[in-house]
């Protein structure tokens, strides 16, 4: 009986760890996306101005903006042209989607904690 309990606790621990890792990824993505949206705000009305563009990790090039048109990766290697405002709307949609996923993960964590508590209570009742 005690062995079954240890297996259950191990499963709960593994599930909690996986969900926490997913939550960390979601949080990092949300921060990155919000930072991107703020950065786009600086591009509004900046046609003809020089800006720093990241071309790789910690590598930047001075570039001159020729328009406010952006190429946005919509997945599968497909790019579409969008202006800054439309791109920010797209980013807002992504943020909402990530927020919903975060809520689902938190809900899953709560359910696991409830199951864990129930299992502990049952185990204590047997002793």
Backbone as a printed PyTorch tensor [residue, N CA C, xyz], in Angstrom:
tensor([[[  0.8250,  -1.1910,   0.0000],
         [  0.0000,   0.0000,   0.0000],
         [  0.8720,   1.2600,   0.0000]],

        [[  1.9320,   1.2440,   0.8050],
         [  2.8140,   2.4100,   0.8980],
         [  3.5540,   2.6310,  -0.4200]],

        [[  3.8710,   1.5400,  -1.1120],
         [  4.5430,   1.6320,  -2.4050],
         [  3.6380,   2.3350,  -3.4250]],

        [[  2.3340,   2.0030,  -3.4020],
         [  1.3710,   2.6640,  -4.2930],
         [  1.3330,   4.1620,  -4.0310]],

        [[  1.3980,   4.5170,  -2.7620],
         [  1.3670,   5.9180,  -2.3610],
         [  2.5940,   6.6600,  -2.9000]],

        [[  3.7460,   6.0180,  -2.8020],
         [  4.9830,   6.6360,  -3.2990],
         [  4.9130,   6.8250,  -4.8160]],

        [[  4.3430,   5.8670,  -5.5180],
         [  4.1960,   5.9680,  -6.9740],
         [  3.2710,   7.1380,  -7.3160]],

        [[  2.1600,   7.2560,  -6.5720],
         [  1.2280,   8.3610,  -6.8100],
         [  1.8970,   9.7150,  -6.5690]],

        [[  2.6190,   9.8180,  -5.4500],
         [  3.3030,  11.0720,  -5.1360],
         [  4.3380,  11.4230,  -6.1980]],

        [[  5.0310,  10.4200,  -6.6890],
         [  6.0190,  10.6310,  -7.7420],
         [  5.3440,  11.1430,  -9.0170]],

        [[  4.1800,  10.5650,  -9.3410],
         [  3.4430,  11.0220, -10.5280],
         [  2.9890,  12.4730, -10.3530]],

        [[  2.4560,  12.7810,  -9.1690],
         [  2.0180,  14.1580,  -8.8940],
         [  3.1880,  15.1260,  -9.0350]],

        [[  4.3300,  14.7410,  -8.4710],
         [  5.5120,  15.5950,  -8.5220],
         [  5.9470,  15.8440,  -9.9700]],

        [[  5.9350,  14.7880, -10.7640],
         [  6.3310,  14.9110, -12.1690],
         [  5.3570,  15.8160, -12.9280]],

        [[  4.0620,  15.6320, -12.7080],
         [  3.0600,  16.4670, -13.3800],
         [  3.2100,  17.9310, -12.9780]],

        [[  3.4210,  18.1730, -11.6980],
         [  3.5760,  19.5470, -11.2130],
         [  4.8070,  20.1810, -11.8370]],

        [[  5.9000,  19.4400, -11.8860],
         [  7.1380,  19.9660, -12.4720],
         [  6.9540,  20.3170, -13.9450]],

        [[  6.2690,  19.4350, -14.6930],
         [  6.0300,  19.6940, -16.1160],
         [  5.1790,  20.9520, -16.3120]],

        [[  4.1370,  21.0850, -15.5230],
         [  3.2660,  22.2560, -15.6520],
         [  4.0210,  23.5220, -15.2730]],

        [[  4.8330,  23.4600, -14.2360],
         [  5.6180,  24.6330, -13.8410],
         [  6.5930,  25.0380, -14.9480]],

        [[  7.1910,  24.0650, -15.6150],
         [  8.0910,  24.3700, -16.7330],
         [  7.3280,  25.0440, -17.8730]],

        [[  6.1310,  24.5230, -18.1650],
         [  5.3150,  25.1300, -19.2180],
         [  4.9090,  26.5520, -18.8340]],

        [[  4.5750,  26.7690, -17.5660],
         [  4.2120,  28.1110, -17.1100],
         [  5.3810,  29.0790, -17.2510]],

        [[  6.5870,  28.6110, -16.9440],
         [  7.7710,  29.4610, -17.0980],
         [  7.9640,  29.8630, -18.5600]],

        [[  7.7650,  28.9360, -19.4750],
         [  7.8990,  29.2260, -20.9050],
         [  6.8460,  30.2440, -21.3300]],

        [[  5.6160,  30.0630, -20.8710],
         [  4.5280,  30.9950, -21.1950],
         [  4.8800,  32.3880, -20.6920]],

        [[  5.3450,  32.4860, -19.4490],
         [  5.6880,  33.7860, -18.8630],
         [  6.7990,  34.4690, -19.6660]],

        [[  7.8330,  33.6970, -20.0330],
         [  8.9280,  34.2770, -20.8270],
         [  8.4190,  34.7840, -22.1700]],

        [[  7.5620,  33.9860, -22.8100],
         [  7.0050,  34.3970, -24.1010],
         [  6.1540,  35.6470, -23.9620]],

        [[  5.3680,  35.7370, -22.8960],
         [  4.5180,  36.9160, -22.7030],
         [  5.3710,  38.1700, -22.4840]],

        [[  6.4270,  38.0440, -21.7170],
         [  7.3300,  39.1780, -21.4930],
         [  7.9770,  39.5940, -22.8070]],

        [[  8.4460,  38.6080, -23.5660],
         [  9.0950,  38.8830, -24.8550],
         [  8.1320,  39.5810, -25.8170]],

        [[  6.9050,  39.0930, -25.8770],
         [  5.9120,  39.6650, -26.7740],
         [  5.5550,  41.0920, -26.3630]],

        [[  5.3950,  41.3240, -25.0640],
         [  5.0910,  42.6800, -24.5930],
         [  6.2480,  43.6290, -24.8810]],

        [[  7.4740,  43.1470, -24.7230],
         [  8.6480,  43.9550, -25.0300],
         [  8.6760,  44.2960, -26.5190]],

        [[  8.3230,  43.3250, -27.3510],
         [  8.2690,  43.5380, -28.7910],
         [  7.2320,  44.6030, -29.1450]],

        [[  6.0690,  44.5240, -28.5300],
         [  5.0150,  45.4930, -28.8040],
         [  5.4650,  46.9060, -28.4420]],

        [[  6.1390,  47.0340, -27.3120],
         [  6.6610,  48.3520, -26.9160],
         [  7.7110,  48.8420, -27.9120]],

        [[  8.5600,  47.9340, -28.3640],
         [  9.5870,  48.2980, -29.3470],
         [  8.9790,  48.7620, -30.6530]],

        [[  7.8740,  48.1480, -31.0530],
         [  7.2070,  48.5510, -32.2910],
         [  6.6630,  49.9750, -32.1830]],

        [[  6.2610,  50.3450, -30.9880],
         [  5.7350,  51.6950, -30.7680],
         [  6.7730,  52.7510, -31.1670]],

        [[  8.0350,  52.4450, -30.9320],
         [  9.1100,  53.3790, -31.2860],
         [  9.2760,  53.5140, -32.7970]],

        [[  8.8170,  52.5310, -33.5540],
         [  8.9420,  52.5670, -35.0040],
         [  7.8780,  53.4390, -35.6630]],

        [[  6.8030,  53.7080, -34.9440],
         [  5.7360,  54.5170, -35.5390],
         [  6.2830,  55.9010, -35.8870]],

        [[  6.0830,  56.2800, -37.1270],
         [  6.5330,  57.5890, -37.5780],
         [  8.0400,  57.7130, -37.7070]],

        [[  8.7520,  56.5930, -37.7420],
         [ 10.2090,  56.6390, -37.7900],
         [ 10.7730,  56.3960, -39.1850]],

        [[  9.9110,  56.4960, -40.2090],
         [ 10.3990,  56.2940, -41.5740],
         [ 11.5630,  57.2310, -41.8680]],

        [[ 12.5950,  56.6650, -42.4700],
         [ 13.7670,  57.4550, -42.8180],
         [ 14.7650,  57.6020, -41.6900]],

        [[ 14.4010,  57.1810, -40.4980],
         [ 15.3100,  57.2900, -39.3510],
         [ 16.1550,  56.0260, -39.2350]],

        [[ 17.2940,  56.1930, -38.5900],
         [ 18.1930,  55.0730, -38.3790],
         [ 17.8440,  54.3870, -37.0600]],

        [[ 17.8160,  53.0530, -37.0960],
         [ 17.5210,  52.2570, -35.8980],
         [ 18.5130,  51.0980, -35.8170]],

        [[ 18.5840,  50.4780, -34.6510],
         [ 19.3830,  49.2690, -34.5010],
         [ 18.4750,  48.0680, -34.7230]],

        [[ 18.9010,  47.1730, -35.5900],
         [ 18.1400,  45.9630, -35.8650],
         [ 18.9580,  44.7520, -35.4400]],

        [[ 18.3380,  43.8730, -34.6760],
         [ 19.0370,  42.6680, -34.2430],
         [ 19.0860,  41.6860, -35.4060]],

        [[ 20.2930,  41.2160, -35.7060],
         [ 20.4510,  40.2450, -36.7900],
         [ 20.8840,  38.8810, -36.2550]],

        [[ 21.0730,  38.8020, -34.9710],
         [ 21.4510,  37.5570, -34.3080],
         [ 21.5650,  37.8330, -32.8300]],

        [[ 21.8460,  36.8180, -32.0680],
         [ 21.9620,  36.9880, -30.6280],
         [ 23.0900,  37.9650, -30.3120]],

        [[ 22.7050,  39.0820, -29.7230],
         [ 23.6360,  40.1380, -29.3050],
         [ 24.3990,  40.7830, -30.4660]],

        [[ 23.8600,  40.6800, -31.6810],
         [ 24.4880,  41.3180, -32.8400],
         [ 23.4470,  42.2300, -33.4790]],

        [[ 23.8300,  43.5090, -33.6420],
         [ 22.9160,  44.5020, -34.1770],
         [ 23.5590,  45.2140, -35.3590]],

        [[ 22.7060,  45.7100, -36.2410],
         [ 23.1690,  46.5090, -37.3790],
         [ 22.3770,  47.8060, -37.3990]],

        [[ 23.0370,  48.8760, -37.7950],
         [ 22.3210,  50.1390, -37.9850],
         [ 21.5770,  50.0400, -39.3160]],

        [[ 20.2890,  50.3140, -39.2640],
         [ 19.4800,  50.2450, -40.4690],
         [ 18.6180,  51.4830, -40.5590]],

        [[ 18.1950,  51.7800, -41.7690],
         [ 17.3220,  52.9250, -41.9840],
         [ 15.9560,  52.3950, -42.3910]],

        [[ 14.9240,  52.8620, -41.7050],
         [ 13.5670,  52.4210, -42.0190],
         [ 13.0850,  53.1080, -43.2890]],

        [[ 12.6750,  52.3060, -44.2480],
         [ 12.1720,  52.8810, -45.4980],
         [ 10.6440,  52.9310, -45.5120]],

        [[ 10.0060,  52.1710, -44.6120],
         [  8.5470,  52.2260, -44.4920],
         [  8.1510,  51.6500, -43.1370]],

        [[  6.8600,  51.7800, -42.8210],
         [  6.3850,  51.1890, -41.5620],
         [  5.7940,  49.8040, -41.8110]],

        [[  6.0680,  49.2790, -42.9930],
         [  5.5700,  47.9550, -43.3480],
         [  6.5310,  46.8930, -42.7980]],

        [[  5.9500,  45.8880, -42.1380],
         [  6.7450,  44.8210, -41.5490],
         [  6.4180,  43.5010, -42.2350]],

        [[  7.3660,  42.5910, -42.2350],
         [  7.1170,  41.2310, -42.6920],
         [  6.9450,  40.3840, -41.4400]],

        [[  5.7660,  39.7590, -41.3200],
         [  5.4300,  39.0100, -40.1150],
         [  5.3260,  37.5320, -40.4600]],

        [[  6.0630,  36.7230, -39.7100],
         [  6.0200,  35.2650, -39.8850],
         [  4.7160,  34.7590, -39.2870]],

        [[  3.8770,  34.1430, -40.1330],
         [  2.5900,  33.6240, -39.6480],
         [  2.6240,  32.0990, -39.5200]],

        [[  3.8320,  31.5490, -39.5720],
         [  4.0070,  30.1120, -39.4040],
         [  4.2500,  29.4030, -40.7170]],

        [[  4.9170,  28.3130, -40.6130],
         [  5.1900,  27.4910, -41.7950],
         [  6.0850,  28.1820, -42.8010]],

        [[  6.8890,  29.1480, -42.3400],
         [  7.7680,  29.8760, -43.2590],
         [  7.0320,  30.8550, -44.1430]],

        [[  5.7790,  31.1690, -43.8020],
         [  4.9890,  32.1250, -44.5720],
         [  5.0390,  33.5000, -43.9160]],

        [[  5.2560,  34.5200, -44.7270],
         [  5.3360,  35.8900, -44.2430],
         [  4.2580,  36.7330, -44.9120]],

        [[  3.6980,  37.6570, -44.1460],
         [  2.7340,  38.6050, -44.6970],
         [  3.1850,  40.0180, -44.3260]],

        [[  2.7930,  40.9740, -45.1670],
         [  3.1080,  42.3680, -44.8900],
         [  2.0280,  42.9400, -43.9760]],

        [[  2.4750,  43.6000, -42.9100],
         [  1.5470,  44.2360, -41.9760],
         [  2.1520,  45.5550, -41.5410]],

        [[  1.2640,  46.5200, -41.2660],
         [  1.7770,  47.7650, -40.7100],
         [  1.9580,  47.5780, -39.1950]],

        [[  2.5220,  48.5520, -38.5420],
         [  2.8460,  48.4340, -37.1180],
         [  1.5900,  48.2170, -36.2800]],

        [[  0.5360,  48.9560, -36.5480],
         [ -0.7000,  48.8360, -35.7680],
         [ -1.2950,  47.4390, -35.8910]],

        [[ -1.3590,  46.9120, -37.1190],
         [ -1.8980,  45.5630, -37.3160],
         [ -1.0080,  44.5060, -36.6520]],

        [[  0.2800,  44.7410, -36.6860],
         [  1.2060,  43.8170, -36.0330],
         [  0.9910,  43.8370, -34.5250]],

        [[  0.7750,  45.0190, -33.9670],
         [  0.5160,  45.1130, -32.5310],
         [ -0.8030,  44.4250, -32.1560]],

        [[ -1.7970,  44.4960, -33.0360],
         [ -3.0550,  43.7870, -32.7940],
         [ -2.8080,  42.2770, -32.7740]],

        [[ -2.0040,  41.8070, -33.7150],
         [ -1.6550,  40.3880, -33.7740],
         [ -0.9380,  39.9710, -32.4980]],

        [[ -0.0360,  40.8020, -32.0360],
         [  0.6900,  40.5310, -30.7940],
         [ -0.2860,  40.4810, -29.6200]],

        [[ -1.2700,  41.3820, -29.6190],
         [ -2.2890,  41.3840, -28.5700],
         [ -3.0750,  40.0840, -28.5490]],

        [[ -3.4010,  39.5740, -29.7360],
         [ -4.1130,  38.2940, -29.8360],
         [ -3.2520,  37.1570, -29.2950]],

        [[ -1.9580,  37.1900, -29.6130],
         [ -1.0420,  36.1580, -29.1160],
         [ -0.9480,  36.2220, -27.5920]],

        [[ -0.9210,  37.4360, -27.0530],
         [ -0.8510,  37.6130, -25.6050],
         [ -2.0970,  37.0460, -24.9400]],

        [[ -3.2690,  37.2970, -25.5210],
         [ -4.5160,  36.7530, -24.9710],
         [ -4.4990,  35.2210, -25.0130]],

        [[ -4.0130,  34.6740, -26.1220],
         [ -3.9440,  33.2170, -26.2630],
         [ -3.0120,  32.6230, -25.2020]],

        [[ -1.8680,  33.2480, -25.0090],
         [ -0.9370,  32.7750, -23.9820],
         [ -1.5600,  32.9010, -22.5900]],

        [[ -2.3250,  33.9670, -22.3720],
         [ -3.0070,  34.1490, -21.0950],
         [ -4.0120,  33.0330, -20.8330]],

        [[ -4.7410,  32.6360, -21.8740],
         [ -5.6990,  31.5310, -21.7230],
         [ -4.9780,  30.2150, -21.4050]],

        [[ -3.8640,  29.9920, -22.0840],
         [ -3.0840,  28.7800, -21.8240],
         [ -2.5610,  28.7990, -20.3860]],

        [[ -2.1020,  29.9650, -19.9450],
         [ -1.6120,  30.0920, -18.5580],
         [ -2.7280,  29.7590, -17.5660]],

        [[ -3.9370,  30.2490, -17.8320],
         [ -5.0740,  29.9610, -16.9520],
         [ -5.3670,  28.4610, -16.9190]],

        [[ -5.3210,  27.8110, -18.0840],
         [ -5.5620,  26.3710, -18.1440],
         [ -4.5100,  25.5980, -17.3540]],

        [[ -3.2550,  26.0160, -17.4840],
         [ -2.1800,  25.3500, -16.7520],
         [ -2.3430,  25.5450, -15.2470]],

        [[ -2.6990,  26.7600, -14.8330],
         [ -2.9280,  27.0170, -13.4060],
         [ -4.1020,  26.1980, -12.8900]],

        [[ -5.1250,  26.0550, -13.7060],
         [ -6.2760,  25.2320, -13.3330],
         [ -5.8530,  23.7720, -13.1700]],

        [[ -5.0200,  23.2870, -14.0710],
         [ -4.5120,  21.9180, -13.9720],
         [ -3.6940,  21.7310, -12.7010]],

        [[ -2.8900,  22.7430, -12.3620],
         [ -2.1030,  22.6800, -11.1330],
         [ -3.0130,  22.5820,  -9.9100]],

        [[ -4.0820,  23.3660,  -9.9040],
         [ -5.0280,  23.3310,  -8.7910],
         [ -5.6590,  21.9490,  -8.6620]],

        [[ -6.0380,  21.3520,  -9.7900],
         [ -6.6480,  20.0180,  -9.7620],
         [ -5.6660,  18.9770,  -9.2190]],

        [[ -4.4200,  19.0830,  -9.6430],
         [ -3.4080,  18.1430,  -9.1520],
         [ -3.2140,  18.3280,  -7.6490]],

        [[ -3.1620,  19.5800,  -7.1930],
         [ -3.0140,  19.8420,  -5.7610],
         [ -4.2020,  19.3010,  -4.9750]],

        [[ -5.4050,  19.4120,  -5.5280],
         [ -6.5930,  18.8580,  -4.8670],
         [ -6.4800,  17.3420,  -4.7670]],

        [[ -6.0530,  16.7020,  -5.8650],
         [ -5.8730,  15.2470,  -5.8620],
         [ -4.7990,  14.8370,  -4.8610]],

        [[ -3.7360,  15.6080,  -4.8230],
         [ -2.6450,  15.3260,  -3.8890],
         [ -3.1380,  15.4250,  -2.4500]],

        [[ -3.8770,  16.4750,  -2.1500],
         [ -4.4370,  16.6580,  -0.8090],
         [ -5.3800,  15.5160,  -0.4580]],

        [[ -6.2280,  15.1430,  -1.3990],
         [ -7.1750,  14.0370,  -1.1960],
         [ -6.4190,  12.7350,  -0.9050]],

        [[ -5.3560,  12.4930,  -1.6680],
         [ -4.5550,  11.2850,  -1.4810],
         [ -3.8960,  11.2740,  -0.1070]],

        [[ -3.3790,  12.4130,   0.3170],
         [ -2.7500,  12.5140,   1.6390],
         [ -3.7810,  12.2600,   2.7360]],

        [[ -4.9560,  12.8640,   2.5880],
         [ -6.0200,  12.6910,   3.5900],
         [ -6.4360,  11.2160,   3.6740]],

        [[ -6.5880,  10.5680,   2.5340],
         [ -6.9590,   9.1520,   2.5200],
         [ -5.8760,   8.2980,   3.1800]],

        [[ -4.6190,   8.6240,   2.8940],
         [ -3.4990,   7.8710,   3.4670],
         [ -3.4560,   8.0480,   4.9850]],

        [[ -3.7300,   9.2500,   5.4660],
         [ -3.7300,   9.5030,   6.9060],
         [ -4.8910,   8.8030,   7.5810]],

        [[ -6.0130,   8.6950,   6.8660],
         [ -7.1910,   8.0190,   7.4060],
         [ -6.9650,   6.5240,   7.5700]],

        [[ -6.0930,   5.9630,   6.7570],
         [ -5.7930,   4.5270,   6.8440],
         [ -4.8780,   4.2020,   7.9990]],

        [[ -4.0940,   5.1790,   8.4160],
         [ -3.1000,   4.9320,   9.4870],
         [ -3.6870,   5.0510,  10.8410]]])
